[in-house]
Every structure is written in structure tokens, then in C-alpha cells.
């Protein structure tokens, strides 16, 4: 699909990769963008220029009532970008509790599932539309220092593939974005070098415009890691497994 004249919804639009998605969608001619965040006051900087194409939308992806309300308000969406994410960067065993692991699954898996279910009929009514799920290279390999985040992203990858199959009949394009650490608040907790959010977003939107209906590996650094994974999955996992969490 073409980004020009599309109507997009971006979750987690207030910062990081989400904010860059908004900027790039505007540059490519989107006619309207619902900019979603749990706290719409965090969108103040994004909305300061008064661009009428930007429509603030309160949305906690883990809240069923807010998800339903968002689908009722944004009933003209043709491109859904499931970008909101949460990472505790804790080990599976060394974490003090499993509360953060539940939060990661709630946001990264169940939140994506809830938004996709709510907007699938809307996309169908627009001729199919498109869907982007922000995943991670940690969908493919596990990083013990971020063990439960890795698990949530692996679940997200599996979900993305199932959704693609289910929504194929209605013509919905589904792109899963695999990327390594980027220069964001979340990515800053991971080692350098880090990619720019612009690299990731540019590749993701290029894939949408090219008609890709698959996972994509976004950014040169991601492609290097992915090539190592394809060549020797167990070898790459062995390297990643050396990054163990520090016990308190």
C-alpha cells in the first residue's frame, strides 16, 4: 500500500521509534495519524506545531475498554502500527518477581493481539490495509539479561505469523520488524553500537510501500546479526547466552 493519503495509528507515539514513525508518515504524505499514548500529556511536544493531521488518542494497549474506544474513534484507519513496548531487562530467575515478565507479555504480546483483533475488521472494511508489528532480533535469539523480554518478543513473532495467515483472505498486509538495539530510551540499556530509529522506521515503511507481506530485518546492523543467525543459529545463541544478568 502507499503511505500517501493513508490513515495511520501509531501506538507508543510519544517517544523513541514511535515518534519517528509519526515524523516519517507525515513526510510520506499520510492524511491523518492517530498518535496514541497512555498519557496524552506526553504528546505535548509532538503536537506543539498544531499539525491537524495529528490526532491525540489516549490508549493503554493493556486496557480492553481503551482498546475498544480507540477502535470506535479511529474507524478510518488503513495502517496500524503496533509499536508500544515494555522491557524490564531482567533475567528469568534473577528477577525479584515475575511482575515485570507479566507486564512485558501484557504489552508486547497481549496488547498487540488486542489491537490487532480490534482493528482487523476496520482494515477489512478499507480493502485490507496494512499492519506493522515492531518485533526484535530477540524474537529469534534469547538474551538472558533480558530473558522475559526476549520471550515476549518471540511470542510476538509467532503471533505476527499467525495473524498474517488469518488476515490473508481479507487482503491485509502484515509486516513484522526485526531490529537490534536502537538509539532510544529503551535501547540505551543495551550496548553500543546502536542504530538510529530512522533506519528502522525507513526500512519498515519502505516494506509497506513495496507490498512486503513478511518479516523484514531493519537496518544494516540488524542485517549483520541476522546473517550470523542464519549461518549458525546455535552459535549466535551461545554468544548471546554469555550476557547473564547480575544477581542482586
Secondary structure by P-SEA (a helix, b strand, c coil): cccccbbbbbcccccaaaaaaaaaaaaacccccccccccccccccccccccccbbbbbcccccaaaaaaaaaaaccccbbbccccccccccccccccaaaaaaaaacccaaaaaaaaacaaaaaaacccbbbbbcccccccccccaaaaaaaaaaaaaaaaaaaaaacccbbbbbbbbbcccccccccccccccccaaaaaaaaaaaaaacccccccccaaaaaaaaaaaacaaaaaaaaaccccccc
